[in-house]
Amino acid sequence: GVSYNMTDDQANAVSMGDYNKADELELEKIQGTVVDNASADTFSQSALDIAQNRLRGHNIFPQVAVAMAALESGWGNHVKGNNYFGIKGEGQTFTTHEVIDGDRVKIQDEFKVYGGFSDAVDGLSTFLNANPRYAAALSAGSPEEQVQAIADAGYATDPEYAQKLLSILKRIERTTK
C-alpha cells in the first residue's frame, strides 16, 4: 500500500470533511510554503525562504518578520489559527499575556486566523502597511532599525520586545543562508 504522511492540519481538515482545505495544505507543503518547526534553526530557514518570497517590495525585512514570528509563536511551536505574529482581530479568542501599567496580566483577546504561514506573512504586511503608526518602521534602513521602530510604534505591550527581537534577529542572521 501507499503510505501518506499528513500534517495535523491536513488530518483535521479531512476529519471535518474539508477536502479542499486538505488539498490546499498539501499544495502549500509541496510548494515549500509550510514552515519546519523541528528546531529554531529549521524554523528560521524555512520561514525566511517564505518571507523573502512574500515580502518582496513590501518594505518589511524578511528576517524581521521571521524574528517576530519566532518570538510570537515560540519558533513555530505555539501557533493558534496560523497566527504566527499575534495579530489581533476577529477569528479566535484565547488567553494571552499583556503588560499593562508595568504589570504582566493574563487576558482573553481576539486574534485573526490565517490559512498558513504564507497567509500570515501577507497579513503582517497588510497590517503594518495599513497602520500609519508603522510608517517609520516601513522606511527603516536596516533590520535593527525596523525592529526598534516596530517596538516604538507599540506593536507589543512587552517593554522588552525590541531587545528580545534583536536577540532573535542575531541568531537568525547567524544560522540562515
PyMOL commands that set and color helices and strands:
alter all, ss='L'
color gray80, all
select helices_A, chain A and resi 8-15+19-30+40-54+62-73+117-130+132-138+143-152+161-175
alter helices_A, ss='H'
color red, helices_A
select strands_A, chain A and resi 88-100+103-111
alter strands_A, ss='S'
color yellow, strands_A
deselect
rebuild
show_as cartoon
